[in-house]
Amino acid sequence: MEQPDVGDVHTSDLLDIDPDALREAERVFAQGILDTMAGKQVARAVYEDTRIVIVMNDGSEYYFYGFMGESKAPGRT
């Protein structure tokens, strides 16, 4: 089966993405990363414009991006 090129993706296809589904996928991914941190100590955490960087005491770094926040209830700002 041939994969479509990026140019073949229509804008309407991108608008059909469910933000709550993206948040849930990111939550599951983040939980998997957090599970690997058991027994380690956080040396520092940095909140950047597009990601959160967690640096462990063993020097390893973990990056969290994207749809981590909660969705807003309809009518709330």
mmCIF file of the C-alpha atoms, coordinates in Angstrom:
data_MODEL
# 
_entry.id   MODEL 
# 
loop_
_atom_site.group_PDB 
_atom_site.id 
_atom_site.type_symbol 
_atom_site.label_atom_id 
_atom_site.label_alt_id 
_atom_site.label_comp_id 
_atom_site.label_asym_id 
_atom_site.label_entity_id 
_atom_site.label_seq_id 
_atom_site.pdbx_PDB_ins_code 
_atom_site.Cartn_x 
_atom_site.Cartn_y 
_atom_site.Cartn_z 
_atom_site.occupancy 
_atom_site.B_iso_or_equiv 
_atom_site.pdbx_formal_charge 
_atom_site.auth_seq_id 
_atom_site.auth_comp_id 
_atom_site.auth_asym_id 
_atom_site.auth_atom_id 
_atom_site.pdbx_PDB_model_num 
ATOM 1  C CA . MET A 1 1  ? 0.000   0.000  0.000  1.00 0.00 ? 1  MET A CA 1 
ATOM 2  C CA . GLU A 1 2  ? 1.469   3.349  -1.033 1.00 0.00 ? 2  GLU A CA 1 
ATOM 3  C CA . GLN A 1 3  ? 1.753   6.099  1.582  1.00 0.00 ? 3  GLN A CA 1 
ATOM 4  C CA . PRO A 1 4  ? 0.389   9.545  0.625  1.00 0.00 ? 4  PRO A CA 1 
ATOM 5  C CA . ASP A 1 5  ? 2.818   12.444 0.392  1.00 0.00 ? 5  ASP A CA 1 
ATOM 6  C CA . VAL A 1 6  ? 2.578   15.293 2.863  1.00 0.00 ? 6  VAL A CA 1 
ATOM 7  C CA . GLY A 1 7  ? 1.366   17.499 -0.005 1.00 0.00 ? 7  GLY A CA 1 
ATOM 8  C CA . ASP A 1 8  ? -1.609  15.161 -0.481 1.00 0.00 ? 8  ASP A CA 1 
ATOM 9  C CA . VAL A 1 9  ? -2.999  15.874 3.003  1.00 0.00 ? 9  VAL A CA 1 
ATOM 10 C CA . HIS A 1 10 ? -5.946  18.208 2.778  1.00 0.00 ? 10 HIS A CA 1 
ATOM 11 C CA . THR A 1 11 ? -6.438  20.990 5.302  1.00 0.00 ? 11 THR A CA 1 
ATOM 12 C CA . SER A 1 12 ? -9.887  19.623 6.155  1.00 0.00 ? 12 SER A CA 1 
ATOM 13 C CA . ASP A 1 13 ? -8.237  16.324 7.172  1.00 0.00 ? 13 ASP A CA 1 
ATOM 14 C CA . LEU A 1 14 ? -6.126  18.201 9.710  1.00 0.00 ? 14 LEU A CA 1 
ATOM 15 C CA . LEU A 1 15 ? -9.159  19.968 11.146 1.00 0.00 ? 15 LEU A CA 1 
ATOM 16 C CA . ASP A 1 16 ? -10.800 16.614 11.901 1.00 0.00 ? 16 ASP A CA 1 
ATOM 17 C CA . ILE A 1 17 ? -8.195  15.790 14.566 1.00 0.00 ? 17 ILE A CA 1 
ATOM 18 C CA . ASP A 1 18 ? -9.764  15.390 18.007 1.00 0.00 ? 18 ASP A CA 1 
ATOM 19 C CA . PRO A 1 19 ? -7.758  17.475 20.525 1.00 0.00 ? 19 PRO A CA 1 
ATOM 20 C CA . ASP A 1 20 ? -8.990  15.329 23.422 1.00 0.00 ? 20 ASP A CA 1 
ATOM 21 C CA . ALA A 1 21 ? -7.660  12.229 21.661 1.00 0.00 ? 21 ALA A CA 1 
ATOM 22 C CA . LEU A 1 22 ? -4.293  13.957 21.207 1.00 0.00 ? 22 LEU A CA 1 
ATOM 23 C CA . ARG A 1 23 ? -4.223  14.872 24.892 1.00 0.00 ? 23 ARG A CA 1 
ATOM 24 C CA . GLU A 1 24 ? -5.022  11.286 25.868 1.00 0.00 ? 24 GLU A CA 1 
ATOM 25 C CA . ALA A 1 25 ? -2.296  9.931  23.577 1.00 0.00 ? 25 ALA A CA 1 
ATOM 26 C CA . GLU A 1 26 ? 0.194   12.394 25.067 1.00 0.00 ? 26 GLU A CA 1 
ATOM 27 C CA . ARG A 1 27 ? -0.903  11.420 28.599 1.00 0.00 ? 27 ARG A CA 1 
ATOM 28 C CA . VAL A 1 28 ? -0.323  7.724  27.856 1.00 0.00 ? 28 VAL A CA 1 
ATOM 29 C CA . PHE A 1 29 ? 3.061   8.488  26.289 1.00 0.00 ? 29 PHE A CA 1 
ATOM 30 C CA . ALA A 1 30 ? 4.074   10.698 29.227 1.00 0.00 ? 30 ALA A CA 1 
ATOM 31 C CA . GLN A 1 31 ? 2.995   8.033  31.722 1.00 0.00 ? 31 GLN A CA 1 
ATOM 32 C CA . GLY A 1 32 ? 5.224   5.528  29.942 1.00 0.00 ? 32 GLY A CA 1 
ATOM 33 C CA . ILE A 1 33 ? 8.172   7.894  30.325 1.00 0.00 ? 33 ILE A CA 1 
ATOM 34 C CA . LEU A 1 34 ? 7.338   8.595  33.962 1.00 0.00 ? 34 LEU A CA 1 
ATOM 35 C CA . ASP A 1 35 ? 7.236   4.858  34.650 1.00 0.00 ? 35 ASP A CA 1 
ATOM 36 C CA . THR A 1 36 ? 10.906  4.617  33.551 1.00 0.00 ? 36 THR A CA 1 
ATOM 37 C CA . MET A 1 37 ? 11.845  7.295  36.112 1.00 0.00 ? 37 MET A CA 1 
ATOM 38 C CA . ALA A 1 38 ? 10.967  5.150  39.132 1.00 0.00 ? 38 ALA A CA 1 
ATOM 39 C CA . GLY A 1 39 ? 13.812  5.155  41.642 1.00 0.00 ? 39 GLY A CA 1 
ATOM 40 C CA . LYS A 1 40 ? 15.554  8.151  40.044 1.00 0.00 ? 40 LYS A CA 1 
ATOM 41 C CA . GLN A 1 41 ? 15.749  11.663 41.464 1.00 0.00 ? 41 GLN A CA 1 
ATOM 42 C CA . VAL A 1 42 ? 14.938  14.842 39.589 1.00 0.00 ? 42 VAL A CA 1 
ATOM 43 C CA . ALA A 1 43 ? 17.895  17.252 39.572 1.00 0.00 ? 43 ALA A CA 1 
ATOM 44 C CA . ARG A 1 44 ? 15.950  20.047 37.870 1.00 0.00 ? 44 ARG A CA 1 
ATOM 45 C CA . ALA A 1 45 ? 12.954  20.792 35.701 1.00 0.00 ? 45 ALA A CA 1 
ATOM 46 C CA . VAL A 1 46 ? 12.812  23.544 33.095 1.00 0.00 ? 46 VAL A CA 1 
ATOM 47 C CA . TYR A 1 47 ? 9.592   24.913 31.633 1.00 0.00 ? 47 TYR A CA 1 
ATOM 48 C CA . GLU A 1 48 ? 10.287  26.184 28.097 1.00 0.00 ? 48 GLU A CA 1 
ATOM 49 C CA . ASP A 1 49 ? 7.981   27.740 25.491 1.00 0.00 ? 49 ASP A CA 1 
ATOM 50 C CA . THR A 1 50 ? 7.311   24.460 23.691 1.00 0.00 ? 50 THR A CA 1 
ATOM 51 C CA . ARG A 1 51 ? 8.325   21.746 26.150 1.00 0.00 ? 51 ARG A CA 1 
ATOM 52 C CA . ILE A 1 52 ? 9.162   20.750 29.696 1.00 0.00 ? 52 ILE A CA 1 
ATOM 53 C CA . VAL A 1 53 ? 12.643  19.350 30.283 1.00 0.00 ? 53 VAL A CA 1 
ATOM 54 C CA . ILE A 1 54 ? 13.230  17.059 33.267 1.00 0.00 ? 54 ILE A CA 1 
ATOM 55 C CA . VAL A 1 55 ? 16.886  16.407 34.126 1.00 0.00 ? 55 VAL A CA 1 
ATOM 56 C CA . MET A 1 56 ? 17.587  13.493 36.426 1.00 0.00 ? 56 MET A CA 1 
ATOM 57 C CA . ASN A 1 57 ? 20.463  13.177 38.906 1.00 0.00 ? 57 ASN A CA 1 
ATOM 58 C CA . ASP A 1 58 ? 22.084  10.581 36.609 1.00 0.00 ? 58 ASP A CA 1 
ATOM 59 C CA . GLY A 1 59 ? 22.238  13.159 33.792 1.00 0.00 ? 59 GLY A CA 1 
ATOM 60 C CA . SER A 1 60 ? 19.427  11.707 31.695 1.00 0.00 ? 60 SER A CA 1 
ATOM 61 C CA . GLU A 1 61 ? 16.951  14.181 30.234 1.00 0.00 ? 61 GLU A CA 1 
ATOM 62 C CA . TYR A 1 62 ? 13.292  13.704 29.452 1.00 0.00 ? 62 TYR A CA 1 
ATOM 63 C CA . TYR A 1 63 ? 11.266  15.995 27.193 1.00 0.00 ? 63 TYR A CA 1 
ATOM 64 C CA . PHE A 1 64 ? 7.534   16.528 27.342 1.00 0.00 ? 64 PHE A CA 1 
ATOM 65 C CA . TYR A 1 65 ? 5.778   18.337 24.503 1.00 0.00 ? 65 TYR A CA 1 
ATOM 66 C CA . GLY A 1 66 ? 2.379   19.289 23.325 1.00 0.00 ? 66 GLY A CA 1 
ATOM 67 C CA . PHE A 1 67 ? -1.065  18.426 24.485 1.00 0.00 ? 67 PHE A CA 1 
ATOM 68 C CA . MET A 1 68 ? -0.481  18.032 28.194 1.00 0.00 ? 68 MET A CA 1 
ATOM 69 C CA . GLY A 1 69 ? -3.164  20.477 29.352 1.00 0.00 ? 69 GLY A CA 1 
ATOM 70 C CA . GLU A 1 70 ? -6.811  19.861 30.029 1.00 0.00 ? 70 GLU A CA 1 
ATOM 71 C CA . SER A 1 71 ? -9.507  20.753 27.564 1.00 0.00 ? 71 SER A CA 1 
ATOM 72 C CA . LYS A 1 72 ? -11.706 23.704 28.426 1.00 0.00 ? 72 LYS A CA 1 
ATOM 73 C CA . ALA A 1 73 ? -15.346 23.072 29.173 1.00 0.00 ? 73 ALA A CA 1 
ATOM 74 C CA . PRO A 1 74 ? -17.725 24.634 26.638 1.00 0.00 ? 74 PRO A CA 1 
ATOM 75 C CA . GLY A 1 75 ? -18.472 28.229 27.529 1.00 0.00 ? 75 GLY A CA 1 
ATOM 76 C CA . ARG A 1 76 ? -15.389 28.628 29.792 1.00 0.00 ? 76 ARG A CA 1 
ATOM 77 C CA . THR A 1 77 ? -12.493 30.924 29.002 1.00 0.00 ? 77 THR A CA 1 
# 
